Amino acid sequence: MRTYDQAPAPDYWSEVQLRASSAPGDARPERSARPALLLVAALLLLLTISAAVAVGSGVVELPWFDESPTPSTEPSVRGGWPPAVWGWPSTGPNRPGVYSWDGSNCAPAYCGVSATGGFMHNGYGSGDVDIILEVVPHVASSDRDGTTVTVAGHDGIYRRVDGQQEEWVVNIEGTGIVIRLTAEPGTSQLDLADAHAIIDSMRTEPRANNFGFRLLFTLTNGEWDSG
Amino acid sequence: VAIVVGQVDSTTDLETVYREDGARLWRALFAYSNDAELASDAAAEAFAQALGRGTAIRDIRSWVWRAAFRLAAGDLKNRSRYARVPIPEGVTLDFHLDDELVAALQGLTPQQRLVIVLHYYVDCPVREISRRTGMNPLAVRSHLSRGRQRMRLLLGDDS
């Protein structure tokens, strides 16, 4: 990037003065919403909040929900019931608990338009570690290089890509899953261990979706964000 | 030379910011847009608007950077210049840019390119990028992470 230091930056102060002094009113206006648009937005917001309150309070029940992405504030096991599984991704901080990923993609706003997988990031902690879950058409022969390990209860391979990135590749019932862990330089051992614990906790569960299964994993703290 | 536009008290401050950041801002905009003319236009317009707003701006430096990149992004969108285009004739007359670097930058999404330029060229940490762009710090980190991976792929750098 330092090659850009060679670019001969012009002295444009006189242009700044000219633009500012000639016609301040001609300066490009900042974006401003029209009052009507603001009114419509406010009404929509009010409707959304009302609907959320109605659903959340149980006044209105949505019959097609077989599970809630946030079923309770306590994900812990009680009375022998299996732990609640929270949907993924969820915007904002994610509380400790068990989460599922069924192949949904990272939101383009966070990962760019070419996003092809799930994304999680300990942005509410140090922000040094992220994990990407990506579905690949098939696990190529070149992906067989590495150390044989068990990933999500299935045989897979592990390799260190470089000083910052580790990768797990696993074929689960014909679907290739690549799990990439990226760490900023200087990432603490604690953060790395936390990320590894998430990957170690991964397991599969049969599911009626495109893959025939979903991936479950456990977050042990509330530092993780998703996209 | 201070000129009387808007609230003149801030002119000296703004000129200081210009002297300190003007060239770097222009180069960052150039790296972002791959267009010298657009970089000049966005930078001058941002400073001019700041001058017009005077002391209404609390953090002039951050405001100018944010405004300049927003203007540049708007201009890029209007001109449909997100496509990977070579550097125009005449722009690189007396200096040489790494063609692979330029191509790789143009291969990023606009937001990835923005945070990559601010982080690796302007040396801004995440919080500063957030201040200068108005992006959520988490989004900055996300774009940085994705952009870095994409750059590595485009530059064929496995190290």
Contacts between the chains, C-beta under 8 A, distances in Angstrom:
chain1	res1	chain2	res2	distance
A	1	B	31	7.1
A	1	B	101	7.3
A	1	B	117	7.4
A	1	B	120	4.5
A	1	B	121	4.2
A	2	B	121	7.6
A	3	B	96	7.5
A	3	B	97	5.3
A	3	B	98	5.2
A	3	B	101	6.6
A	4	B	27	4.8
A	4	B	28	7.7
A	4	B	30	6.8
A	4	B	31	4.9
A	4	B	97	7.1
A	4	B	121	5.8
A	5	B	27	6.9
A	6	B	95	3.9
A	6	B	96	7.1
A	6	B	97	7.5
A	7	B	27	5.2
A	7	B	30	5.6
A	7	B	36	7.8
A	7	B	95	5.8
A	7	B	97	7.3
A	8	B	94	6.4
A	8	B	95	6.4
A	9	B	22	7.2
A	9	B	23	3.8
A	9	B	24	7.8
A	9	B	26	4.2
A	9	B	27	5.5
A	9	B	30	7.9
A	10	B	26	6.9
A	10	B	40	5.9
A	11	B	22	7.7
A	12	B	22	7.1
A	12	B	26	7.2
A	12	B	40	5.7
A	12	B	43	6.1
A	12	B	44	4.6
A	12	B	47	7.7
A	13	B	15	7.2
A	13	B	18	5.6
A	13	B	22	7.0
A	13	B	47	7.7
A	15	B	40	7.5
A	15	B	44	4.3
A	15	B	48	7.8
A	16	B	18	7.0
A	16	B	44	5.1
A	16	B	47	4.1
A	16	B	48	4.9
A	16	B	51	6.5
A	17	B	1	7.8
A	17	B	3	5.5
A	17	B	48	7.9
A	17	B	51	7.6
A	19	B	44	6.1
A	19	B	45	6.6
A	19	B	48	3.7
A	20	B	3	7.0
A	20	B	5	4.7
A	20	B	6	7.6
A	20	B	47	7.9
A	20	B	48	4.3
A	20	B	49	7.9
A	20	B	51	4.0
A	20	B	52	5.5
A	21	B	3	5.3
A	21	B	5	5.2
A	24	B	5	6.3
A	24	B	6	6.7
A	24	B	52	4.6
A	27	B	45	7.3
A	27	B	48	6.2
A	27	B	49	5.1
A	27	B	52	5.7
A	28	B	45	6.4
A	28	B	49	7.2
A	28	B	71	7.0
A	109	B	139	7.2
A	110	B	138	7.9
A	110	B	139	6.0
A	110	B	142	4.5
A	110	B	143	7.5
A	111	B	142	6.4
A	111	B	146	5.4
A	112	B	108	7.8
A	112	B	109	4.1
A	112	B	111	7.2
A	112	B	112	5.9
A	112	B	143	7.4
A	112	B	146	5.5
A	112	B	147	8.0
A	112	B	150	7.7
A	113	B	109	6.3
A	114	B	109	7.7
A	115	B	146	7.7
A	119	B	142	6.9
A	121	B	138	6.8
A	121	B	141	6.3
A	121	B	142	6.3
A	121	B	145	7.3
A	123	B	137	7.1
A	123	B	138	4.0
A	123	B	141	5.7
A	123	B	142	7.8
A	127	B	126	6.9
A	127	B	137	7.3
A	127	B	138	7.5
A	127	B	141	5.2
A	130	B	141	7.6
A	130	B	142	7.6
A	130	B	145	5.2
A	161	B	158	7.3
A	162	B	158	6.4
A	162	B	159	6.0
A	182	B	145	6.0
A	182	B	149	7.2
A	225	B	138	5.4
A	227	B	142	5.7
